[in-house]
Amino acid sequence: MIGKIKNFFQEVKIEAKKVNYPKKEEVIASTWVVIVTVFIISFFLGLIDFILSKIISSFIG
């Protein structure tokens, strides 16, 4: 049992060395893409919500 656990962690260490981590510049660029995308989508959804609320208000009131 102890041998299996030891073997597992040795394999984890080997696989962790194979991981290709992104560079700092890539992380920053990806973060900006996410931030801009979130702002664009939230603006779009807010606009759609506003328009639909005005349409529904005109039917109700």
C-alpha angles and dihedrals in degrees: 000000000000089000092055092050092048090049091049093055091046089054091047089054091050093049092046089058089057093057114111106217117200121249121250092255092053092051092049092048092049091048091054091050090053094047094049092045092051091051093049094048093044091050091049094048091046090052092049090048091051093049094047092047090053091049093049092045090054091054094046102039 
